[in-house]
Amino acid sequence: MASRDQPRALAPAEGGDFPVAAGVLFGLGLGGFFDGIVLHQVLQWHHMLSSWYPITSIENLELNTLWDGIFHSATYVFVVIGLFILWRRARGRHLRWSNRALVGSLLVGWGLFNLVEGLIDHQWLGVHHVNERVDRAHWLAWDLGFLAWGLAMLLGGVWLLRTGRGRTGVAPAALRR
């Protein structure tokens, strides 16, 4: 048994594996925050329902702002649930988790966000498109770029998760001295 002063390596059976579900939820939330903050608010490329209710009146702006807020609330819930899972897993333990598992799971979540949001909201429902400030003829190109970015993040995240199994991201004890 390790003393309180010395970190101990946890075997997977002891709960040392990074909680991937927490990282995926954080990634979903971060993807949503990026979309909502950068694309909706800072760049103002689109709003939640801007293809259905273009920003041509105060009423449409208010409706879009309301749905932007509902969207942000949902992404906030993802982060809160991810934090709860992380806290439950780490509570009362000294864990050394893999940096690859953290980054990989974040990328999986963010990539899933882009793919689901891009396929459902942009393509299937058409509630908005990535960049509605360019000519309509270019909307599909922006939407496809968003999907490609999401797929690249998802695949990169899966690769990191697969190659990071068993790694803690911490140097062996001999190198830490």
Beta strands, then each sheet from edge to edge (+ up, - down):
end
